Amino acid sequence: MVLSEPTLVLNRNWVPIDVTTVMDAVCKVYEGVARAIHPADYTLHDFDSWASLKALEGQPCIHTATLAIPVPEIIVLARYTGVPERCVTFSRRNLYRRDHYTCQYCGARPGTEELTIDHVVPRSRGGGSNWTNCVLACVSCNRKKADRSIEEAKMVLKRKPYKPRWTPRLLVARVPMKTSWERFVSEAYWNVELAE
């Protein structure tokens, strides 16, 4: 469905900050919160001027009883100049990525089946499940440490656990990139990687 297709969102300084749906983009343009950018010449359009445009060859449209409104591929916000701060969700998958699929005690890389999540401060002693208290540990090291502190188990961490951050400012890897976005979004934005 055309209303759920992706639209690139730029801040007032024309920096990419998000990807939204066509429906949300059209609503923002209609409300005057954003303007649509024409993909051929990058001219700005309010809702009335956008709705009066003829769609380009092969460009999808939103059909109403009297109009065929071109789908906006890019919008620019009228007032917002910031870049939203992105947080990395604490999850098993992201923890594996942060620790590079490596036991943080012995340095082994046995594969995901033989890796566990260890709480540096055991949960029984008030340790939480979060970025700064969880590390990957091989089954052997996790058994050795058990429900003890690192000092009690006489073990050493290879690297102190930390909360990672995303390198790019825009997380759009979940959607295919459109040709009209290339001027605004470089490959660096698309290749989302964790940074320390």
Buried (B, 14 or more C-beta within 10 A) or exposed (E): EEEEBBBBBBBEEEBBBBBBBBBBBBBBBBEEEBBBBBBEEEEBBBBEBBBEBEEEEEBBBBEEEEEBBBBBBBBBBBEBEEBEEBEBEBEEEBBBBBBEBBBBBBEBEBEEEBBBBBBBBBEEEEBEEEBBBBBBBBBBBBEBBEEBEBEEBEBEEEEEBEEBEBBBBBBBBEEEBBEBBEEBBEEEBBEBEEEE
